[in-house]
C-alpha cells in the first residue's frame, strides 16, 4: 500500500489567546485512490482546501467551479429531493443532467441537507469545523437567519472564510432588493453602451453580471486564504455584483470622471482608437484591430493603399478619430473585394484579425483545442461528454483533472462517513428522517 500524507493538523493561536487545532485534516492516499486519479486531484494548488458551497444558478457556482478546477474539494449542499433549480434548466440534457447545470458544476460533490432542521444544522456545523470556506449567494440576512453567517461560524472555526455573493452586497440602500444578471448589467451601466449606435442598448452576449461576480469572488477567497496563512484568522468576503460591474467600467468611467463624457454604444468599434471594428467580406465577417501606427501601416499596405498611413487625415490616432467615417468607408469597400478566407491568409501574420466565429467554430478552433479548452468527462457505462476546460494553465499542474457534475446527493454517505465518521446506521436514520 502506498501512503501519501497530503494534509497535517496544526495548532494555531486564536484571537482570544487560546489554542486551536486547524481544520486541515490528514488524509492518506491508498492504491485505490491512485487508480481513481485522486493523486492528481490532490497535487493541484488548492488540494488542501475544503469548500461548503451553498450557491445556486451561476455567480456562485462559477466561482466554485474555478476553485474546484484548481483542486479544492467543493461540497455542493442542496435541498433534499429537489436540489438547486439549475438541475432542471431546459432545453438540453445529458444522462438526466441539464446542460446548464453541467456547465457550472464539474469537479464538485453533492450532499443533500435540510438546513432548517436541527439535525441538518448540526451536520453543517460539523462540516464547517473541518472546512476552510463557506460560500453562498443568498439575499443578505438569509445565512444569518440560518445561523450560518460568519459571526456564527467563526465561533466554531476561527479560520473559516465566509464569502457572500449578492446583487447589491451586504450594505447599502438596495441590499435587500432581488437582482439577476440582466438587472445587474443595466444598473451597473455597461449595458447602456452595449449595442449599435442609435439603437436600444442590448444585453451582453455572455451573462457578465453573474460571471464577473464569480471571478471576483474566487479572487477574494484566494486572497483571504493567503492572508489567513499570515494571521491564522478567517474573514468575511462580501461580493456585490453591481460593484463588479462598476469595476469593469474601467476607462469609460474615467472618461466621465475626467471629461464628463457619457458612454454611448459604438457597436463592434472603439470609442477612441481606430480602426477597430467588424467588417463584411465576400464570405463571412471579420474583425480587425489596427489602431497602432505600425499595425495601421501594415493594414494600409495589405489593402493596396500604402500611402494612406502617411496621409495627414489618418497618420495618428487623433487624426483617425477625427476622420473615422471616411476611414471606415475606405476599409468597408476594401474588405468586400475579397473573401474572408483570403483576408485571413493575407493578414493573420501581419495584424490582429479574426473571423467572428459561431460557437461551433469557436469550440473546434485549433488554438482552442491545442490548449485543452474542450475536454472529456466520463459518465457511467463508458459514456463521455465534452465540456469546457480550465483556462488557468500552471507549470506545476502536470495533468488537469475533470470529473462529471454530481447527481443529487451522490456523495452523502462518502461525506458523512469519510469526513464526519458517521456510522452507516446513522446515515440510514438521517435518510429516514429526510435530513439528507
Secondary structure, 3 states (H helix, E strand, C coil): CCCEECCCCCEEECCCCCEEECCCCCCEECHHHHHCCHHHHHCCCCCCCEEEECCCCCHHHHHHHHHHHCCCEEEEEECCCCCCHHHHCCCCEECCEEHHHHHHCCCCEEEECCCCCHHHHHHHHHHHHCCCEEEECCCCCHHHHHCCCHHHHCCCCCCCEEEEEECCCCCCCCCCCCCCHHHHHHHHCHHHHCCCCCCCCCCCCCCHHHHHHHHHHHHHHHHHHHHHHHHCCCCEEEEEHHHHHHHHCHHHHHHHHHHCCCCCCCCCCCCCCCCEEEECCCCCCEEEECCCHHHHHHHHHHCCCHHHHHCCCCCCHHHHHHCHHHHHHHHHHHHCCCCHHHHHHHHCCCCEEEECCCHHHHHCCHHHHHCCCEEEEECHHHCEEEEECCCCCCCCCCCCCCCCCCCCCCCHHHHHHHCCCCCHHHHHHHHHCCCC
